[in-house]
Amino acid sequence: MELLKEAIRKRGSVLSSGVLKVDQFLNHQVDTNLMSAIGEEFARLFADEQVTKVVTIESSGIAPSFMCAHSLQVPLIFARKKKSVTMDKENVYSSRVYSFTKKEYSEVTVSKDWLCAGDRVLIIDDFLANGQAATGLTQIVEEAGAAVAGIGIVIEKSFQDGRALLEGKGYRIESLARISSLEGNKVQFVEESAQFAYNKS
Ligand code: G4P
């Protein structure tokens, strides 16, 4: 998605060879026009999947997934990382998710009230790194007897293992921007690396 790639190039910054900062439009301040375009693009990509619900994980997944769910005209459910006082802890689907980035586990929960057998669920998240968060969400969806209709990612770090892990389990993944490298303080997209390799050969 060109608009997103342009935002990453012009408004993002590389913090290290493994971490991209996009607080200007996605992870802290949110560019609502860009989120709207992202939501429409996910809705277009998954239009044939008979999606009945969108599921994400708080907090940065909420903005893009909200716009996607709105475009598809289906509800959005965000999995919680912290227990809510309004949630009956006996009535939840939960999954333990390890973050390689943060080096910690979190217990991710969704109330049984909002996911049903028969739902076709589109999982949306802001980043795909090692795929642990997305895997946790697929486990919750499947525990509910629902089906994973696909996984939509705003920014995929293709040099990490997430895509391979999820594709290995048979899920359809659509990433709007795929980054092949952050080496040398420079964002390289997958298509550019492929073009570079082609030009060299
Ligand atoms: P994984 O789920 O794909 O395995 O990723 P990982 O555990 O490594 O990611 C942990 C958190 O760090 C997630 O946010 C994820 O979105 C974020 N993250 C991973 N790599 C990057 C990166 O290069 N840049 C930025 N900006 N974020 C990254 P989180 O802890 O759930 O945060 P939030 O959603 O509450 O903001």
py3Dmol code that shows the C-alpha trace and the ligand (Angstrom):
import py3Dmol

protein = """\
ATOM      1  CA  MET A   1       0.000   0.000   0.000  1.00  0.00           C
ATOM      2  CA  GLU A   2       1.835   3.060  -1.345  1.00  0.00           C
ATOM      3  CA  LEU A   3       0.276   5.610   1.032  1.00  0.00           C
ATOM      4  CA  LEU A   4       1.414   3.593   4.046  1.00  0.00           C
ATOM      5  CA  LYS A   5       4.896   3.024   2.656  1.00  0.00           C
ATOM      6  CA  GLU A   6       5.238   6.749   2.069  1.00  0.00           C
ATOM      7  CA  ALA A   7       4.169   7.433   5.685  1.00  0.00           C
ATOM      8  CA  ILE A   8       6.754   4.926   6.939  1.00  0.00           C
ATOM      9  CA  ARG A   9       9.494   6.472   4.787  1.00  0.00           C
ATOM     10  CA  LYS A  10       8.716  10.090   5.621  1.00  0.00           C
ATOM     11  CA  ARG A  11       7.266   9.955   9.121  1.00  0.00           C
ATOM     12  CA  GLY A  12       8.774   6.824  10.642  1.00  0.00           C
ATOM     13  CA  SER A  13      12.224   6.409  12.141  1.00  0.00           C
ATOM     14  CA  VAL A  14      14.493   3.436  12.591  1.00  0.00           C
ATOM     15  CA  LEU A  15      15.391   2.941  16.255  1.00  0.00           C
ATOM     16  CA  SER A  16      17.647  -0.063  15.703  1.00  0.00           C
ATOM     17  CA  SER A  17      18.104  -2.815  13.137  1.00  0.00           C
ATOM     18  CA  GLY A  18      15.055  -4.501  14.676  1.00  0.00           C
ATOM     19  CA  VAL A  19      12.666  -1.705  15.626  1.00  0.00           C
ATOM     20  CA  LEU A  20      10.764   0.863  13.596  1.00  0.00           C
ATOM     21  CA  LYS A  21       9.154   3.829  15.365  1.00  0.00           C
ATOM     22  CA  VAL A  22       5.850   4.970  13.890  1.00  0.00           C
ATOM     23  CA  ASP A  23       4.444   6.919  16.847  1.00  0.00           C
ATOM     24  CA  GLN A  24       3.658   9.826  14.522  1.00  0.00           C
ATOM     25  CA  PHE A  25       0.781   8.035  12.798  1.00  0.00           C
ATOM     26  CA  LEU A  26       0.113   4.600  14.332  1.00  0.00           C
ATOM     27  CA  ASN A  27       1.452   3.814  17.806  1.00  0.00           C
ATOM     28  CA  HIS A  28       0.802   7.038  19.712  1.00  0.00           C
ATOM     29  CA  GLN A  29      -0.598   9.850  17.597  1.00  0.00           C
ATOM     30  CA  VAL A  30      -3.005   8.334  15.055  1.00  0.00           C
ATOM     31  CA  ASP A  31      -3.466   9.628  11.511  1.00  0.00           C
ATOM     32  CA  THR A  32      -7.190   9.040  11.094  1.00  0.00           C
ATOM     33  CA  ASN A  33      -7.207   9.549   7.314  1.00  0.00           C
ATOM     34  CA  LEU A  34      -4.443   7.009   6.914  1.00  0.00           C
ATOM     35  CA  MET A  35      -6.266   4.588   9.267  1.00  0.00           C
ATOM     36  CA  SER A  36      -9.401   5.013   7.191  1.00  0.00           C
ATOM     37  CA  ALA A  37      -7.485   4.125   4.002  1.00  0.00           C
ATOM     38  CA  ILE A  38      -5.895   1.142   5.790  1.00  0.00           C
ATOM     39  CA  GLY A  39      -9.308  -0.072   6.961  1.00  0.00           C
ATOM     40  CA  GLU A  40     -10.704   0.155   3.444  1.00  0.00           C
ATOM     41  CA  GLU A  41      -7.736  -1.727   2.022  1.00  0.00           C
ATOM     42  CA  PHE A  42      -8.157  -4.585   4.507  1.00  0.00           C
ATOM     43  CA  ALA A  43     -11.892  -4.647   3.761  1.00  0.00           C
ATOM     44  CA  ARG A  44     -11.134  -4.873   0.027  1.00  0.00           C
ATOM     45  CA  LEU A  45      -8.550  -7.647   0.477  1.00  0.00           C
ATOM     46  CA  PHE A  46     -10.826  -9.783   2.655  1.00  0.00           C
ATOM     47  CA  ALA A  47     -14.109  -8.935   0.898  1.00  0.00           C
ATOM     48  CA  ASP A  48     -14.688 -12.547  -0.180  1.00  0.00           C
ATOM     49  CA  GLU A  49     -14.025 -14.130   3.210  1.00  0.00           C
ATOM     50  CA  GLN A  50     -17.516 -13.674   4.718  1.00  0.00           C
ATOM     51  CA  VAL A  51     -16.026 -12.011   7.779  1.00  0.00           C
ATOM     52  CA  THR A  52     -18.495 -11.709  10.680  1.00  0.00           C
ATOM     53  CA  LYS A  53     -16.153 -10.149  13.270  1.00  0.00           C
ATOM     54  CA  VAL A  54     -12.796  -8.420  13.468  1.00  0.00           C
ATOM     55  CA  VAL A  55     -10.521  -9.238  16.407  1.00  0.00           C
ATOM     56  CA  THR A  56      -7.427  -7.333  17.492  1.00  0.00           C
ATOM     57  CA  ILE A  57      -5.320  -6.880  20.614  1.00  0.00           C
ATOM     58  CA  GLU A  58      -5.101  -3.696  22.624  1.00  0.00           C
ATOM     59  CA  SER A  59      -3.815  -1.059  22.254  1.00  0.00           C
ATOM     60  CA  SER A  60      -2.212  -0.192  18.918  1.00  0.00           C
ATOM     61  CA  GLY A  61      -4.241  -2.730  16.957  1.00  0.00           C
ATOM     62  CA  ILE A  62      -7.452  -0.901  17.779  1.00  0.00           C
ATOM     63  CA  ALA A  63      -7.180   2.070  15.392  1.00  0.00           C
ATOM     64  CA  PRO A  64      -6.623   0.168  12.122  1.00  0.00           C
ATOM     65  CA  SER A  65      -8.957  -2.676  13.086  1.00  0.00           C
ATOM     66  CA  PHE A  66     -11.734  -0.268  14.009  1.00  0.00           C
ATOM     67  CA  MET A  67     -11.605   1.281  10.540  1.00  0.00           C
ATOM     68  CA  CYS A  68     -11.529  -2.169   8.929  1.00  0.00           C
ATOM     69  CA  ALA A  69     -14.505  -3.425  10.951  1.00  0.00           C
ATOM     70  CA  HIS A  70     -16.382  -0.243  10.108  1.00  0.00           C
ATOM     71  CA  SER A  71     -15.673  -0.744   6.393  1.00  0.00           C
ATOM     72  CA  LEU A  72     -16.850  -4.362   6.589  1.00  0.00           C
ATOM     73  CA  GLN A  73     -19.821  -3.329   8.758  1.00  0.00           C
ATOM     74  CA  VAL A  74     -19.075  -5.963  11.402  1.00  0.00           C
ATOM     75  CA  PRO A  75     -18.271  -5.643  15.128  1.00  0.00           C
ATOM     76  CA  LEU A  76     -14.741  -5.189  16.425  1.00  0.00           C
ATOM     77  CA  ILE A  77     -13.570  -7.089  19.498  1.00  0.00           C
ATOM     78  CA  PHE A  78     -10.276  -6.150  21.115  1.00  0.00           C
ATOM     79  CA  ALA A  79      -8.560  -8.729  23.258  1.00  0.00           C
ATOM     80  CA  ARG A  80      -7.481  -7.327  26.600  1.00  0.00           C
ATOM     81  CA  LYS A  81      -4.028  -7.623  28.131  1.00  0.00           C
ATOM     82  CA  LYS A  82      -5.214  -6.476  31.551  1.00  0.00           C
ATOM     83  CA  LYS A  83      -8.199  -7.803  33.430  1.00  0.00           C
ATOM     84  CA  SER A  84     -11.210  -5.519  33.358  1.00  0.00           C
ATOM     85  CA  VAL A  85     -13.410  -5.193  36.454  1.00  0.00           C
ATOM     86  CA  THR A  86     -16.475  -5.643  34.247  1.00  0.00           C
ATOM     87  CA  MET A  87     -15.268  -8.958  32.843  1.00  0.00           C
ATOM     88  CA  ASP A  88     -16.294 -12.225  34.513  1.00  0.00           C
ATOM     89  CA  LYS A  89     -12.986 -14.120  34.635  1.00  0.00           C
ATOM     90  CA  GLU A  90     -14.784 -17.480  34.486  1.00  0.00           C
ATOM     91  CA  ASN A  91     -16.364 -16.450  31.193  1.00  0.00           C
ATOM     92  CA  VAL A  92     -13.317 -15.738  29.042  1.00  0.00           C
ATOM     93  CA  TYR A  93     -11.212 -17.325  26.347  1.00  0.00           C
ATOM     94  CA  SER A  94      -7.571 -16.717  27.134  1.00  0.00           C
ATOM     95  CA  SER A  95      -4.149 -17.290  25.727  1.00  0.00           C
ATOM     96  CA  ARG A  96      -0.661 -16.731  27.098  1.00  0.00           C
ATOM     97  CA  VAL A  97       1.403 -14.623  24.700  1.00  0.00           C
ATOM     98  CA  TYR A  98       5.166 -14.214  24.880  1.00  0.00           C
ATOM     99  CA  SER A  99       6.692 -11.012  23.539  1.00  0.00           C
ATOM    100  CA  PHE A 100      10.247 -11.452  22.279  1.00  0.00           C
ATOM    101  CA  THR A 101      10.466  -7.657  22.005  1.00  0.00           C
ATOM    102  CA  LYS A 102       9.442  -7.061  25.620  1.00  0.00           C
ATOM    103  CA  LYS A 103      10.726 -10.381  26.988  1.00  0.00           C
ATOM    104  CA  GLU A 104       7.554 -10.984  28.982  1.00  0.00           C
ATOM    105  CA  TYR A 105       4.359 -13.026  28.955  1.00  0.00           C
ATOM    106  CA  SER A 106       0.910 -11.521  28.996  1.00  0.00           C
ATOM    107  CA  GLU A 107      -2.451 -13.188  29.439  1.00  0.00           C
ATOM    108  CA  VAL A 108      -4.718 -12.121  26.593  1.00  0.00           C
ATOM    109  CA  THR A 109      -8.463 -12.490  27.132  1.00  0.00           C
ATOM    110  CA  VAL A 110     -11.741 -12.148  25.242  1.00  0.00           C
ATOM    111  CA  SER A 111     -15.150 -12.563  26.840  1.00  0.00           C
ATOM    112  CA  LYS A 112     -17.097 -15.645  25.706  1.00  0.00           C
ATOM    113  CA  ASP A 113     -20.047 -13.297  25.137  1.00  0.00           C
ATOM    114  CA  TRP A 114     -18.591 -11.844  21.932  1.00  0.00           C
ATOM    115  CA  LEU A 115     -17.190 -14.784  19.986  1.00  0.00           C
ATOM    116  CA  CYS A 116     -19.382 -17.655  18.848  1.00  0.00           C
ATOM    117  CA  ALA A 117     -19.034 -20.921  16.968  1.00  0.00           C
ATOM    118  CA  GLY A 118     -19.823 -20.098  13.361  1.00  0.00           C
ATOM    119  CA  ASP A 119     -18.106 -16.698  13.416  1.00  0.00           C
ATOM    120  CA  ARG A 120     -15.599 -16.022  10.661  1.00  0.00           C
ATOM    121  CA  VAL A 121     -12.981 -13.830  12.253  1.00  0.00           C
ATOM    122  CA  LEU A 122     -10.516 -11.483  10.642  1.00  0.00           C
ATOM    123  CA  ILE A 123      -7.529 -10.853  12.924  1.00  0.00           C
ATOM    124  CA  ILE A 124      -5.883  -7.442  12.518  1.00  0.00           C
ATOM    125  CA  ASP A 125      -2.734  -6.132  14.199  1.00  0.00           C
ATOM    126  CA  ASP A 126      -0.407  -3.179  13.784  1.00  0.00           C
ATOM    127  CA  PHE A 127       2.908  -5.093  13.687  1.00  0.00           C
ATOM    128  CA  LEU A 128       3.901  -8.630  12.826  1.00  0.00           C
ATOM    129  CA  ALA A 129       7.255  -9.550  14.326  1.00  0.00           C
ATOM    130  CA  ASN A 130       7.493 -13.098  15.649  1.00  0.00           C
ATOM    131  CA  GLY A 131       3.798 -13.802  15.316  1.00  0.00           C
ATOM    132  CA  GLN A 132       3.154 -14.515  18.981  1.00  0.00           C
ATOM    133  CA  ALA A 133       0.277 -12.056  19.417  1.00  0.00           C
ATOM    134  CA  ALA A 134      -1.440 -13.230  16.226  1.00  0.00           C
ATOM    135  CA  THR A 135      -0.957 -16.880  17.245  1.00  0.00           C
ATOM    136  CA  GLY A 136      -2.547 -16.141  20.633  1.00  0.00           C
ATOM    137  CA  LEU A 137      -5.545 -14.598  18.891  1.00  0.00           C
ATOM    138  CA  THR A 138      -5.929 -17.569  16.526  1.00  0.00           C
ATOM    139  CA  GLN A 139      -5.986 -19.860  19.584  1.00  0.00           C
ATOM    140  CA  ILE A 140      -8.742 -17.782  21.172  1.00  0.00           C
ATOM    141  CA  VAL A 141     -10.797 -17.763  17.947  1.00  0.00           C
ATOM    142  CA  GLU A 142     -10.460 -21.518  17.564  1.00  0.00           C
ATOM    143  CA  GLU A 143     -11.222 -22.196  21.223  1.00  0.00           C
ATOM    144  CA  ALA A 144     -14.505 -20.389  20.597  1.00  0.00           C
ATOM    145  CA  GLY A 145     -15.274 -22.800  17.738  1.00  0.00           C
ATOM    146  CA  ALA A 146     -15.024 -19.910  15.277  1.00  0.00           C
ATOM    147  CA  ALA A 147     -12.888 -19.870  12.120  1.00  0.00           C
ATOM    148  CA  VAL A 148      -9.959 -17.621  11.272  1.00  0.00           C
ATOM    149  CA  ALA A 149     -10.921 -15.946   7.984  1.00  0.00           C
ATOM    150  CA  GLY A 150      -7.498 -14.338   7.655  1.00  0.00           C
ATOM    151  CA  ILE A 151      -4.857 -12.191   9.296  1.00  0.00           C
ATOM    152  CA  GLY A 152      -4.331  -8.564   8.272  1.00  0.00           C
ATOM    153  CA  ILE A 153      -1.148  -6.783   9.337  1.00  0.00           C
ATOM    154  CA  VAL A 154      -0.359  -3.107   8.916  1.00  0.00           C
ATOM    155  CA  ILE A 155       3.459  -3.426   9.085  1.00  0.00           C
ATOM    156  CA  GLU A 156       5.215  -6.753   8.720  1.00  0.00           C
ATOM    157  CA  LYS A 157       8.866  -7.116   9.634  1.00  0.00           C
ATOM    158  CA  SER A 158       9.589  -9.815   7.090  1.00  0.00           C
ATOM    159  CA  PHE A 159      13.058 -10.425   8.494  1.00  0.00           C
ATOM    160  CA  GLN A 160      11.446 -11.938  11.600  1.00  0.00           C
ATOM    161  CA  ASP A 161       9.658 -15.272  11.855  1.00  0.00           C
ATOM    162  CA  GLY A 162       5.990 -14.295  12.200  1.00  0.00           C
ATOM    163  CA  ARG A 163       4.836 -14.822   8.621  1.00  0.00           C
ATOM    164  CA  ALA A 164       6.515 -18.239   8.328  1.00  0.00           C
ATOM    165  CA  LEU A 165       4.958 -19.353  11.620  1.00  0.00           C
ATOM    166  CA  LEU A 166       1.427 -18.306  10.639  1.00  0.00           C
ATOM    167  CA  GLU A 167       1.630 -19.471   7.020  1.00  0.00           C
ATOM    168  CA  GLY A 168       2.898 -22.800   8.318  1.00  0.00           C
ATOM    169  CA  LYS A 169      -0.393 -23.125  10.168  1.00  0.00           C
ATOM    170  CA  GLY A 170      -2.300 -22.459   6.955  1.00  0.00           C
ATOM    171  CA  TYR A 171      -3.577 -18.939   7.621  1.00  0.00           C
ATOM    172  CA  ARG A 172      -3.994 -16.336   4.894  1.00  0.00           C
ATOM    173  CA  ILE A 173      -1.897 -13.274   5.750  1.00  0.00           C
ATOM    174  CA  GLU A 174      -2.137  -9.889   4.071  1.00  0.00           C
ATOM    175  CA  SER A 175       0.386  -7.246   5.140  1.00  0.00           C
ATOM    176  CA  LEU A 176       0.019  -3.711   3.828  1.00  0.00           C
ATOM    177  CA  ALA A 177       3.734  -2.939   4.157  1.00  0.00           C
ATOM    178  CA  ARG A 178       6.444  -5.586   4.272  1.00  0.00           C
ATOM    179  CA  ILE A 179       9.849  -4.526   5.547  1.00  0.00           C
ATOM    180  CA  SER A 180      12.774  -6.689   4.555  1.00  0.00           C
ATOM    181  CA  SER A 181      15.428  -4.779   6.482  1.00  0.00           C
ATOM    182  CA  LEU A 182      16.035  -1.900   8.883  1.00  0.00           C
ATOM    183  CA  GLU A 183      19.817  -2.184   8.635  1.00  0.00           C
ATOM    184  CA  GLY A 184      21.898   0.980   8.356  1.00  0.00           C
ATOM    185  CA  ASN A 185      19.055   3.147   9.665  1.00  0.00           C
ATOM    186  CA  LYS A 186      17.200   2.592   6.402  1.00  0.00           C
ATOM    187  CA  VAL A 187      13.786   1.083   5.768  1.00  0.00           C
ATOM    188  CA  GLN A 188      13.887  -1.410   2.916  1.00  0.00           C
ATOM    189  CA  PHE A 189      10.636  -2.886   1.652  1.00  0.00           C
ATOM    190  CA  VAL A 190      10.373  -6.452   0.354  1.00  0.00           C
ATOM    191  CA  GLU A 191       9.545  -5.335  -3.221  1.00  0.00           C
ATOM    192  CA  GLU A 192      12.634  -3.065  -3.278  1.00  0.00           C
ATOM    193  CA  SER A 193      14.941  -5.894  -2.172  1.00  0.00           C
ATOM    194  CA  ALA A 194      13.457  -8.115  -4.874  1.00  0.00           C
ATOM    195  CA  GLN A 195      14.005  -5.354  -7.456  1.00  0.00           C
ATOM    196  CA  PHE A 196      17.584  -4.848  -6.248  1.00  0.00           C
ATOM    197  CA  ALA A 197      18.318  -8.582  -6.549  1.00  0.00           C
ATOM    198  CA  TYR A 198      16.759  -8.617 -10.044  1.00  0.00           C
ATOM    199  CA  ASN A 199      18.842  -5.607 -11.191  1.00  0.00           C
ATOM    200  CA  LYS A 200      22.007  -7.236  -9.903  1.00  0.00           C
ATOM    201  CA  SER A 201      21.416 -10.510 -11.740  1.00  0.00           C
TER     202      SER A 201
END
"""
ligand_1 = """\
36
G4P
P 4.806 -10.628 17.869
O 3.500 -10.584 18.554
O 4.689 -10.535 16.361
O 5.640 -11.819 18.286
O 5.601 -9.330 18.274
P 6.319 -8.934 19.643
O 5.783 -9.757 20.750
O 7.774 -8.919 19.401
O 5.770 -7.449 19.818
C 5.520 -6.925 21.074
C 5.026 -5.530 20.961
O 5.973 -4.732 20.251
C 3.718 -5.363 20.217
O 3.094 -4.209 20.687
C 4.194 -5.086 18.793
O 3.215 -4.424 18.021
C 5.373 -4.201 19.067
N 6.407 -4.195 18.056
C 7.150 -5.229 17.610
N 8.071 -4.776 16.736
C 7.885 -3.456 16.608
C 8.525 -2.416 15.848
O 9.462 -2.617 15.085
N 8.033 -1.165 16.005
C 6.998 -0.865 16.839
N 6.590 0.399 16.872
N 6.376 -1.799 17.579
C 6.824 -3.071 17.451
P 2.368 -4.127 22.086
O 3.278 -4.456 23.220
O 1.161 -4.988 22.014
O 2.053 -2.600 22.185
P 0.712 -1.813 22.030
O -0.121 -2.522 21.001
O 0.073 -1.838 23.368
O 1.135 -0.470 21.550
"""
view = py3Dmol.view(width=600, height=400)
view.addModel(protein, "pdb")
view.setStyle({"model": 0}, {"cartoon": {"style": "trace"}})
view.addModel(ligand_1, "xyz")
view.setStyle({"model": 1}, {"stick": {}})
view.zoomTo()
view.show()
